[in-house]
Amino acid sequence: MKESSLQLIGKPRINSFVYETNKKYKATNEKLNVNIKQDISISKAKNKQLREAAVVLKLGIFTMTDFTTVPFKIELEIEGHFKWDEALDKEKSVLKKMLEENAPAILYTFVRPFITLITFEANMPPLVIPLLNFKKKTE
């Protein structure tokens, strides 16, 4: 197995987190349809020789649903710093794809258990958010 050309530097950081409980929510046996809004931004280092970028993943869980029908809403922003090797620097389209798809997927792996823990600690049924496909559709 070969190490990826794109590597996370250190641990990601949660920049912001908002959790709001709907105190009037009445649980039912009906399965909740989890909707997740996502936004990704990438800032490459000004010094191109560093071959580094900050990737920010913003998530909104139940933020696009009528609040009266969901138990809570969550807004979260997580940031990770990534570096890549010289060979990847020469393949601009591959690098772009890795920063837009792989990096957010890596950050998402840190967010999933955090959301489960927060919802559990808030005395709600623990929410295990579904896996997401960050791959861009090519048409």
DSSP file with accessible surface (Angstrom, degrees, kcal/mol):
  #  RESIDUE AA STRUCTURE BP1 BP2  ACC     N-H-->O    O-->H-N    N-H-->O    O-->H-N    TCO  KAPPA ALPHA  PHI   PSI    X-CA   Y-CA   Z-CA
    1    1 A M              0   0  245      0, 0.0     2,-0.3     0, 0.0     0, 0.0   0.000 360.0 360.0 360.0 136.1    0.0    0.0    0.0
    2    2 A K        -     0   0  181      1,-0.0     2,-0.1     0, 0.0     3,-0.1  -0.776 360.0-112.2-103.9 141.2    1.3    3.4   -1.0
    3    3 A E        -     0   0  152     -2,-0.3     4,-0.1     1,-0.1    -1,-0.0  -0.419  41.4-103.3 -67.1 142.7    1.0    6.6    1.1
    4    4 A S        -     0   0   56      2,-0.1    -1,-0.1     1,-0.1     0, 0.0  -0.325  15.3-131.0 -66.9 149.0   -1.3    9.3   -0.4
    5    5 A S  S    S+     0   0   32     79,-0.1    80,-1.2    -3,-0.1     2,-0.5   0.688  96.8  66.0 -71.3 -20.7    0.3   12.3   -2.1
    6    6 A L  E    S-A   84   0A   5     78,-0.2     2,-0.4    76,-0.0    78,-0.2  -0.920  71.0-177.3-105.5 127.2   -2.0   14.5   -0.1
    7    7 A Q  E     -A   83   0A  64     76,-2.9    76,-2.6    -2,-0.5     2,-0.4  -0.970  26.7-124.6-129.3 141.7   -1.5   14.5    3.7
    8    8 A L  E     -A   82   0A  39     -2,-0.4     2,-0.7    74,-0.2    74,-0.3  -0.668  25.2-137.6 -78.6 133.1   -3.3   16.1    6.6
    9    9 A I  E     -A   81   0A  63     72,-3.8    72,-0.5    -2,-0.4    -1,-0.0  -0.836  61.9 -43.5 -94.7 114.0   -1.0   18.2    8.7
   10   10 A G  E    S-     0   0A  61     -2,-0.7    -2,-0.0    70,-0.1    70,-0.0  -0.269 102.5 -31.6  66.6-152.1   -1.7   17.7   12.4
   11   11 A K  E     -     0   0A 183      1,-0.1    70,-0.1    69,-0.0    -2,-0.0  -0.780  64.3-109.6-102.7 148.5   -5.3   17.6   13.6
   12   12 A P  E     -     0   0A  19      0, 0.0     2,-0.4     0, 0.0    68,-0.2  -0.295  30.9-135.7 -68.4 162.2   -8.2   19.5   12.1
   13   13 A R  E     -A   79   0A 144     66,-3.0    66,-3.0    -2,-0.0     2,-0.7  -0.969   6.0-132.9-123.7 134.7   -9.7   22.3   14.1
   14   14 A I  E     -A   78   0A  66     -2,-0.4    64,-0.3    64,-0.2     3,-0.1  -0.786  22.6-176.0 -84.3 115.7  -13.4   23.1   14.7
   15   15 A N  E     +     0   0A  57     62,-2.2     2,-0.3    -2,-0.7    -1,-0.2   0.828  65.8   4.1 -82.1 -36.5  -13.7   26.8   14.0
   16   16 A S  E     -A   77   0A  56     61,-1.4    61,-2.4     2,-0.0     2,-0.3  -0.995  57.9-177.5-151.2 151.2  -17.4   27.1   14.9
   17   17 A F  E     -A   76   0A  68     -2,-0.3     2,-0.4    59,-0.2    59,-0.2  -0.949   0.7-178.7-152.4 125.4  -20.2   25.0   16.3
   18   18 A V  E     +A   75   0A  74     57,-3.0    57,-2.5    -2,-0.3     2,-0.4  -0.996   3.8 179.3-128.4 126.0  -23.8   25.8   16.9
   19   19 A Y  E     -A   74   0A  52     -2,-0.4     2,-0.4    55,-0.2    55,-0.2  -0.996   1.6-178.5-126.0 128.5  -26.3   23.3   18.4
   20   20 A E  E     -A   73   0A  88     53,-2.4    53,-1.9    -2,-0.4     2,-0.4  -0.983  15.1-147.0-131.9 123.6  -29.9   24.2   19.0
   21   21 A T  E     -A   72   0A  49     -2,-0.4     2,-1.0    51,-0.2    51,-0.3  -0.698  13.5-135.2 -86.4 137.9  -32.4   21.9   20.6
   22   22 A N    >   -     0   0   14     49,-2.7     3,-1.5    -2,-0.4    -1,-0.0  -0.810  19.2-168.7 -89.3  99.8  -36.1   22.0   19.5
   23   23 A K  T 3  S+     0   0  193     -2,-1.0    -1,-0.2     1,-0.3    49,-0.0   0.709  83.3  54.3 -66.6 -18.7  -37.7   21.8   22.9
   24   24 A K  T 3  S+     0   0  181     -3,-0.1    -1,-0.3     2,-0.1     2,-0.1   0.443  79.1 123.7 -95.2   0.9  -41.1   21.3   21.4
   25   25 A Y    <   -     0   0   52     -3,-1.5     2,-0.6    46,-0.2    44,-0.1  -0.390  47.1-157.0 -67.3 132.3  -40.1   18.3   19.3
   26   26 A K        -     0   0  166     -2,-0.1     2,-0.1    44,-0.0    -2,-0.1  -0.961  16.8-131.4-111.8 116.4  -42.1   15.2   19.8
   27   27 A A        -     0   0   85     -2,-0.6     2,-0.3     2,-0.0    43,-0.0  -0.373  26.9-174.5 -66.5 143.7  -40.3   12.0   18.8
   28   28 A T        -     0   0   83      2,-0.3     4,-0.1    -2,-0.1    -1,-0.0  -0.797  40.1-109.4-128.3 172.6  -42.2    9.5   16.7
   29   29 A N  S    S+     0   0  180     -2,-0.3     2,-0.2     2,-0.1    -2,-0.0   0.552  86.2 110.3 -78.7  -8.0  -41.4    6.0   15.4
   30   30 A E  S    S-     0   0  161      1,-0.1    -2,-0.3     0, 0.0     2,-0.3  -0.470  79.0-112.0 -69.5 137.1  -41.0    7.5   12.0
   31   31 A K        -     0   0  193     -2,-0.2     2,-0.3     1,-0.1    -1,-0.1  -0.531  30.6-124.4 -72.1 130.5  -37.4    7.5   10.7
   32   32 A L        -     0   0   60     -2,-0.3     2,-0.9    -4,-0.1    -1,-0.1  -0.583  13.2-133.3 -75.3 136.2  -36.0   11.0   10.4
   33   33 A N        -     0   0  146     -2,-0.3     2,-0.4    29,-0.0    -1,-0.1  -0.817  23.6-145.5 -89.9 106.4  -34.7   12.0    7.0
   34   34 A V        -     0   0   36     -2,-0.9     2,-0.4    27,-0.0    27,-0.0  -0.620  15.1-167.9 -77.6 122.5  -31.3   13.6    7.8
   35   35 A N        -     0   0   38     -2,-0.4    27,-2.1     2,-0.0     2,-0.5  -0.943   0.9-167.2-112.4 138.8  -30.4   16.4    5.4
   36   36 A I  E     -B   61   0A  30     -2,-0.4     2,-0.4    25,-0.2    25,-0.2  -0.985   7.2-157.9-127.9 121.1  -26.9   17.8    5.4
   37   37 A K  E     -B   60   0A 120     23,-2.9    23,-2.2    -2,-0.5     2,-0.4  -0.820  19.0-169.0 -93.9 136.1  -26.0   21.0    3.7
   38   38 A Q  E     +B   59   0A  82     -2,-0.4     2,-0.3    21,-0.2    21,-0.2  -0.959  16.2 179.5-131.8 148.7  -22.3   21.3    2.8
   39   39 A D  E     -B   58   0A  88     19,-1.9    19,-3.1    -2,-0.4     2,-0.4  -0.986  10.2-162.4-144.1 136.5  -20.0   24.0    1.6
   40   40 A I  E     -B   57   0A  42     -2,-0.3     2,-0.4    17,-0.2    17,-0.2  -0.971   7.0-178.2-125.2 133.6  -16.2   23.7    0.9
   41   41 A S  E     -B   56   0A  50     15,-2.3    15,-2.9    -2,-0.4     2,-0.4  -0.990   7.4-161.4-130.7 145.8  -13.6   26.4    0.6
   42   42 A I  E     -B   55   0A  53     -2,-0.4     2,-0.5    13,-0.2    13,-0.2  -0.988   6.1-173.6-128.9 130.3   -9.9   26.0   -0.2
   43   43 A S  E     -B   54   0A  76     11,-2.8    11,-2.9    -2,-0.4     2,-0.2  -0.954  14.4-153.4-125.3 110.5   -7.1   28.5    0.4
   44   44 A K  E     -B   53   0A 104     -2,-0.5     9,-0.3     9,-0.3     4,-0.1  -0.496  32.3 -93.3 -79.7 152.7   -3.7   27.7   -0.9
   45   45 A A        -     0   0   32      7,-2.8     6,-0.1    -2,-0.2    -1,-0.1  -0.330  26.7-131.2 -62.0 142.4   -0.6   29.0    0.7
   46   46 A K  S    S+     0   0  207      1,-0.1     2,-1.0    -3,-0.1    -1,-0.1   0.870  99.0  70.3 -65.4 -35.7    0.6   32.2   -0.9
   47   47 A N  S >  S-     0   0   85      1,-0.2     3,-2.0     2,-0.0     4,-0.4  -0.729  74.6-161.6 -82.8 103.0    4.1   30.8   -1.1
   48   48 A K  G >  S+     0   0  165     -2,-1.0     3,-0.8     1,-0.3    -1,-0.2   0.744  83.7  67.7 -62.7 -21.7    3.6   28.1   -3.8
   49   49 A Q  G 3  S+     0   0  160      1,-0.2    -1,-0.3     2,-0.1    -2,-0.0   0.714  88.8  66.2 -72.8 -16.8    6.8   26.3   -2.8
   50   50 A L  G <  S-     0   0   89     -3,-2.0    -1,-0.2     2,-0.1    34,-0.2   0.798  88.0-152.7 -71.8 -28.7    5.1   25.3    0.5
   51   51 A R    <   +     0   0   69     -3,-0.8    33,-1.6    -4,-0.4     2,-0.3   0.954  47.4 130.7  51.8  56.3    2.6   23.1   -1.4
   52   52 A E  E     - C   0  83A  69     -5,-0.3    -7,-2.8    31,-0.2     2,-0.3  -0.956  34.4-177.0-136.6 154.5    0.0   23.6    1.4
   53   53 A A  E     -BC  44  82A   4     29,-2.3    29,-3.1    -2,-0.3     2,-0.5  -0.991  23.1-133.0-149.8 148.7   -3.7   24.5    1.6
   54   54 A A  E     -BC  43  81A  13    -11,-2.9   -11,-2.8    -2,-0.3     2,-0.5  -0.890  24.0-163.5 -98.8 130.1   -6.3   25.1    4.2
   55   55 A V  E     -BC  42  80A   0     25,-3.0    25,-2.5    -2,-0.5     2,-0.5  -0.972   1.2-163.6-117.5 129.0   -9.6   23.3    3.5
   56   56 A V  E     -BC  41  79A  17    -15,-2.9   -15,-2.3    -2,-0.5     2,-0.5  -0.958   2.0-166.2-116.0 127.8  -12.7   24.4    5.3
   57   57 A L  E     -BC  40  78A   0     21,-2.8    21,-2.5    -2,-0.5     2,-0.5  -0.969   4.4-166.3-113.9 121.6  -15.8   22.2    5.4
   58   58 A K  E     -BC  39  77A  91    -19,-3.1   -19,-1.9    -2,-0.5     2,-0.4  -0.934   8.2-172.2-108.0 132.3  -19.1   23.8    6.6
   59   59 A L  E     -BC  38  76A   6     17,-3.0    17,-2.6    -2,-0.5     2,-0.4  -0.969  14.3-167.9-126.0 141.9  -22.0   21.5    7.5
   60   60 A G  E     -BC  37  75A   5    -23,-2.2   -23,-2.9    -2,-0.4     2,-0.6  -0.994   9.6-163.1-125.0 119.4  -25.6   22.3    8.3
   61   61 A I  E    S-BC  36  74A   1     13,-3.0    13,-2.1    -2,-0.4   -25,-0.2  -0.934  78.6 -11.3-108.8 120.8  -27.6   19.4    9.8
   62   62 A F  S >  S+     0   0    2    -27,-2.1     3,-0.7    -2,-0.6    -1,-0.2   0.631  98.5 122.6  65.1  17.9  -31.3   19.8    9.7
   63   63 A T  T 3  S+     0   0   46    -28,-0.3     4,-0.1     1,-0.2    -2,-0.1   0.682  70.6  51.1 -81.4 -15.7  -30.8   23.5    8.8
   64   64 A M  T 3  S+     0   0  112    -29,-0.2     2,-0.3    -4,-0.2    -1,-0.2   0.250  99.1  83.9-102.0  11.4  -32.8   23.2    5.6
   65   65 A T  S <  S-     0   0   43     -3,-0.7     2,-0.2   -30,-0.1     5,-0.1  -0.856  96.5 -89.7-115.2 149.2  -35.8   21.6    7.3
   66   66 A D    >   -     0   0  102     -2,-0.3     3,-2.2     1,-0.2     4,-0.3  -0.376  38.4-137.2 -55.0 121.0  -38.7   23.3    9.1
   67   67 A F  G >  S+     0   0   54      1,-0.3     3,-1.1     2,-0.2    -1,-0.2   0.771  98.4  66.6 -60.0 -25.6  -37.3   23.4   12.7
   68   68 A T  G 3  S+     0   0   98      1,-0.2    -1,-0.3   -43,-0.1    -2,-0.1   0.688 101.1  50.3 -70.5 -13.6  -40.7   22.3   14.2
   69   69 A T  G <  S+     0   0   69     -3,-2.2    -1,-0.2   -44,-0.1    -2,-0.2   0.394 103.5  64.6-105.4   2.0  -40.2   18.9   12.6
   70   70 A V  S <  S-     0   0    2     -3,-1.1   -45,-0.1    -4,-0.3     3,-0.1  -0.902  75.1-129.9-126.9 154.7  -36.7   18.1   13.7
   71   71 A P  S    S-     0   0    7      0, 0.0   -49,-2.7     0, 0.0     2,-0.3   0.775  83.4 -21.9 -74.8 -24.4  -35.2   17.5   17.2
   72   72 A F  E     -A   21   0A   5    -51,-0.3     2,-0.3   -49,-0.0   -51,-0.2  -0.968  56.2-128.4-166.7 172.7  -32.3   19.9   16.7
   73   73 A K  E     -A   20   0A  57    -53,-1.9   -53,-2.4    -2,-0.3     2,-0.4  -0.988  17.6-162.9-136.6 151.0  -30.1   21.7   14.2
   74   74 A I  E     -AC  19  61A   1    -13,-2.1   -13,-3.0    -2,-0.3     2,-0.4  -0.996   8.5-173.2-134.7 136.2  -26.4   21.9   14.0
   75   75 A E  E     +AC  18  60A  94    -57,-2.5   -57,-3.0    -2,-0.4     2,-0.4  -1.000  19.6 171.1-126.4 130.6  -24.0   24.2   12.1
   76   76 A L  E     -AC  17  59A   6    -17,-2.6   -17,-3.0    -2,-0.4     2,-0.4  -0.994  22.0-164.1-143.8 144.2  -20.4   23.4   12.1
   77   77 A E  E     -AC  16  58A  41    -61,-2.4   -62,-2.2    -2,-0.4   -61,-1.4  -0.995  12.7-177.6-130.1 124.4  -17.2   24.5   10.5
   78   78 A I  E     -AC  14  57A   4    -21,-2.5   -21,-2.8    -2,-0.4     2,-0.4  -0.956   6.8-161.0-122.9 141.7  -14.0   22.4   10.5
   79   79 A E  E     -AC  13  56A  30    -66,-3.0   -66,-3.0    -2,-0.4     2,-0.4  -0.975   8.3-179.5-126.8 135.3  -10.7   23.3    9.0
   80   80 A G  E     - C   0  55A   0    -25,-2.5   -25,-3.0    -2,-0.4     2,-0.5  -0.971  20.5-137.1-130.9 149.4   -7.7   21.1    8.1
   81   81 A H  E     -AC   9  54A  79    -72,-0.5   -72,-3.8    -2,-0.4     2,-0.3  -0.921  25.1-170.8-108.3 131.7   -4.3   21.9    6.7
   82   82 A F  E     -AC   8  53A   0    -29,-3.1   -29,-2.3    -2,-0.5     2,-0.3  -0.877   9.8-166.9-123.7 150.7   -3.0   19.7    3.9
   83   83 A K  E     -AC   7  52A 105    -76,-2.6   -76,-2.9    -2,-0.3     2,-0.3  -0.912   6.6-163.2-130.4 159.6    0.3   19.3    2.1
   84   84 A W  E     -A    6   0A  16    -33,-1.6   -78,-0.2    -2,-0.3   -79,-0.1  -0.952  22.2-103.5-141.5 161.8    1.2   17.5   -1.0
   85   85 A D     >  -     0   0   66    -80,-1.2     4,-1.5    -2,-0.3     3,-0.3  -0.306  36.2-103.7 -84.9 169.4    4.3   16.2   -2.7
   86   86 A E  H  > S+     0   0  112      1,-0.2     4,-1.0     2,-0.2    -1,-0.1   0.850 117.4  59.0 -61.7 -36.8    6.1   17.8   -5.7
   87   87 A A  H >4 S+     0   0   57      1,-0.2     3,-0.7     2,-0.2     4,-0.4   0.913 106.8  47.3 -61.9 -41.0    4.8   15.2   -8.1
   88   88 A L  H >4 S+     0   0    5     -3,-0.3     3,-1.2     1,-0.2     7,-0.4   0.839 102.1  65.3 -69.9 -29.4    1.2   16.1   -7.3
   89   89 A D  H 3< S+     0   0   39     -4,-1.5    -1,-0.2     1,-0.3    -2,-0.2   0.804  99.4  53.2 -61.8 -28.4    2.1   19.8   -7.7
   90   90 A K  T << S+     0   0  158     -4,-1.0     2,-0.8    -3,-0.7    -1,-0.3   0.617  98.7  66.4 -83.3 -14.1    2.7   19.1  -11.4
   91   91 A E    <>  +     0   0  102     -3,-1.2     4,-2.7    -4,-0.4     3,-0.3  -0.705  64.3 175.7-108.5  78.9   -0.7   17.5  -11.9
   92   92 A K  H  > S+     0   0  125     -2,-0.8     4,-2.7     1,-0.2     5,-0.2   0.857  76.1  49.8 -56.3 -42.2   -2.9   20.5  -11.4
   93   93 A S  H  > S+     0   0   95      2,-0.2     4,-2.1     1,-0.2    -1,-0.2   0.893 113.0  46.7 -68.7 -36.7   -6.2   18.7  -12.2
   94   94 A V  H  > S+     0   0   54     -3,-0.3     4,-2.5     2,-0.2    -2,-0.2   0.924 113.2  49.5 -69.0 -42.8   -5.5   15.8   -9.9
   95   95 A L  H  X S+     0   0    0     -4,-2.7     4,-2.5    -7,-0.4     5,-0.2   0.937 110.2  50.7 -60.8 -45.7   -4.4   18.2   -7.1
   96   96 A K  H  X S+     0   0  112     -4,-2.7     4,-2.2    -5,-0.2    -1,-0.2   0.928 111.5  48.3 -58.0 -45.7   -7.6   20.2   -7.6
   97   97 A K  H  X>S+     0   0   98     -4,-2.1     4,-2.3     1,-0.2     5,-0.7   0.908 111.1  50.1 -63.1 -41.4   -9.7   17.1   -7.4
   98   98 A M  I  <>S+     0   0   26     -4,-2.5     5,-2.6     1,-0.2     4,-0.3   0.892 113.2  45.8 -66.0 -39.3   -7.9   15.9   -4.2
   99   99 A L  I  <5S+     0   0    3     -4,-2.5    -1,-0.2     3,-0.2    -2,-0.2   0.848 119.0  41.5 -71.9 -33.4   -8.4   19.2   -2.5
  100  100 A E  I  <5S+     0   0   46     -4,-2.2    -2,-0.2    -5,-0.2    -1,-0.2   0.735 133.6  15.8 -85.4 -25.0  -12.1   19.4   -3.5
  101  101 A E  I  X5S+     0   0   21     -4,-2.3     4,-1.5    -5,-0.2    -3,-0.2   0.772 127.4  39.8-116.4 -52.6  -13.0   15.8   -2.9
  102  102 A N  I  ><S+     0   0   70     -5,-0.7     4,-2.3    -4,-0.3    -3,-0.2   0.923 112.8  53.0 -71.2 -45.2  -10.5   13.9   -0.8
  103  103 A A  H  ><S+     0   0    0     -5,-2.6     4,-2.4     1,-0.2     5,-0.2   0.940 111.0  45.5 -60.5 -47.8   -9.7   16.6    1.8
  104  104 A P  H  > S+     0   0    0      0, 0.0     4,-2.5     0, 0.0    -1,-0.2   0.899 111.1  54.3 -62.7 -35.4  -13.3   17.3    2.7
  105  105 A A  H  X S+     0   0   38     -4,-1.5     4,-1.2     2,-0.2    -2,-0.2   0.898 108.5  49.3 -63.4 -37.7  -13.9   13.5    3.0
  106  106 A I  H  X S+     0   0   56     -4,-2.3     4,-0.7     1,-0.2     3,-0.5   0.940 111.8  47.8 -65.6 -45.3  -11.0   13.3    5.4
  107  107 A L  H >X S+     0   0    0     -4,-2.4     4,-1.3     1,-0.2     3,-1.2   0.889 105.7  59.6 -62.6 -37.4  -12.4   16.2    7.5
  108  108 A Y  H 3X S+     0   0    6     -4,-2.5     4,-2.2     1,-0.3    -1,-0.2   0.840  95.0  62.9 -61.7 -32.4  -15.8   14.6    7.5
  109  109 A T  H 3< S+     0   0   85     -4,-1.2    -1,-0.3    -3,-0.5    -2,-0.2   0.778 105.1  47.1 -65.6 -24.1  -14.4   11.5    9.2
  110  110 A F  H <X S+     0   0   89     -3,-1.2     4,-0.8    -4,-0.7    -1,-0.2   0.785 111.3  51.9 -82.3 -30.6  -13.5   13.7   12.2
  111  111 A V  H  X S+     0   0    1     -4,-1.3     4,-2.5     2,-0.2     5,-0.2   0.883  96.4  67.1 -74.3 -39.4  -17.0   15.3   12.2
  112  112 A R  H  X S+     0   0   64     -4,-2.2     4,-2.0     1,-0.2    17,-0.3   0.920 104.8  39.4 -55.6 -53.7  -19.1   12.1   12.2
  113  113 A P  H  > S+     0   0   78      0, 0.0     4,-2.5     0, 0.0    -1,-0.2   0.863 113.3  57.7 -67.7 -28.6  -18.1   10.8   15.7
  114  114 A F  H  X S+     0   0   59     -4,-0.8     4,-2.7     2,-0.2    -2,-0.2   0.939 107.3  46.9 -62.7 -45.6  -18.2   14.4   17.1
  115  115 A I  H  X S+     0   0    0     -4,-2.5     4,-2.5     2,-0.2    12,-0.4   0.915 111.8  51.1 -63.4 -42.5  -21.9   14.8   16.0
  116  116 A T  H  X S+     0   0   36     -4,-2.0     4,-2.1    -5,-0.2    11,-0.2   0.941 112.8  45.6 -60.8 -45.8  -22.8   11.4   17.5
  117  117 A L  H  X S+     0   0   95     -4,-2.5     4,-2.9     2,-0.2     5,-0.2   0.926 112.4  50.3 -64.3 -45.4  -21.2   12.3   20.8
  118  118 A I  H  X S+     0   0   41     -4,-2.7     4,-1.5     1,-0.2    -1,-0.2   0.928 112.0  46.7 -61.6 -45.6  -22.8   15.8   20.9
  119  119 A T  H  <>S+     0   0    0     -4,-2.5     5,-2.2     2,-0.2    -1,-0.2   0.905 113.7  49.2 -66.7 -37.5  -26.3   14.5   20.2
  120  120 A F  H ><5S+     0   0  117     -4,-2.1     3,-1.8    -5,-0.3    -2,-0.2   0.943 111.6  48.1 -63.2 -47.5  -25.8   11.7   22.8
  121  121 A E  H 3<5S+     0   0  134     -4,-2.9    -1,-0.2     1,-0.3    -2,-0.2   0.742 103.8  61.8 -68.0 -21.6  -24.6   14.2   25.5
  122  122 A A  T 3<5S-     0   0   36     -4,-1.5    -1,-0.3    -5,-0.2    -2,-0.2   0.319 120.7-110.4 -84.2   8.3  -27.5   16.5   24.7
  123  123 A N  T < 5S+     0   0  154     -3,-1.8    -3,-0.2     1,-0.3    -2,-0.1   0.857  79.9 124.6  64.4  37.1  -29.8   13.7   25.8
  124  124 A M  S   <S-     0   0   37     -5,-2.2    -1,-0.3    -6,-0.1    -2,-0.1  -0.805  79.0 -80.3-114.0 162.2  -31.0   13.0   22.3
  125  125 A P        -     0   0  100      0, 0.0    -5,-0.1     0, 0.0    -3,-0.0  -0.479  64.0-101.2 -59.6 128.1  -30.9    9.8   20.3
  126  126 A P        -     0   0   70      0, 0.0     2,-0.6     0, 0.0   -10,-0.2  -0.343  36.0-141.2 -58.1 128.6  -27.3    9.7   19.1
  127  127 A L        -     0   0   24    -12,-0.4     2,-0.8   -11,-0.2    -8,-0.2  -0.854  13.8-167.3 -95.8 119.4  -27.2   10.8   15.5
  128  128 A V        -     0   0   92     -2,-0.6   -16,-0.1   -12,-0.1     0, 0.0  -0.924  23.0-141.9-102.1 104.2  -24.8    8.9   13.2
  129  129 A I        -     0   0    0     -2,-0.8     3,-0.1   -17,-0.3   -13,-0.1  -0.406  22.5-105.6 -70.5 145.5  -24.7   11.0   10.1
  130  130 A P        -     0   0   61      0, 0.0    -1,-0.1     0, 0.0     2,-0.1  -0.232  36.3 -95.2 -68.8 157.9  -24.5    9.1    6.9
  131  131 A L        -     0   0  136      1,-0.0     2,-0.4   -22,-0.0   -22,-0.0  -0.437  42.9-145.8 -65.5 146.0  -21.4    8.9    4.8
  132  132 A L        -     0   0   54     -2,-0.1     2,-0.7   -27,-0.1   -24,-0.0  -0.900   9.1-133.0-117.1 149.5  -21.3   11.5    2.0
  133  133 A N        -     0   0  127     -2,-0.4    -2,-0.0     1,-0.1   -32,-0.0  -0.898  19.4-177.5 -99.4 112.7  -19.9   11.2   -1.5
  134  134 A F        +     0   0   15     -2,-0.7     2,-0.2   -33,-0.2    -1,-0.1   0.413  42.5 122.2 -89.7  -0.6  -17.8   14.3   -2.1
  135  135 A K        -     0   0  123      1,-0.1     2,-0.2   -34,-0.1    -2,-0.1  -0.441  66.1-121.0 -67.4 132.9  -17.0   13.3   -5.6
  136  136 A K        -     0   0  103     -2,-0.2     2,-0.3   -39,-0.1    -1,-0.1  -0.519  25.6-114.5 -73.4 141.3  -18.0   15.9   -8.2
  137  137 A K        -     0   0  184     -2,-0.2     2,-0.6     1,-0.0    -1,-0.1  -0.595  26.7-151.8 -75.9 132.2  -20.5   14.8  -10.8
  138  138 A T              0   0  135     -2,-0.3    -1,-0.0    -3,-0.0    -3,-0.0  -0.936 360.0 360.0-107.9 124.1  -19.0   14.8  -14.2
  139  139 A E              0   0  223     -2,-0.6    -2,-0.0     0, 0.0     0, 0.0  -0.891 360.0 360.0-124.8 360.0  -21.4   15.4  -17.1
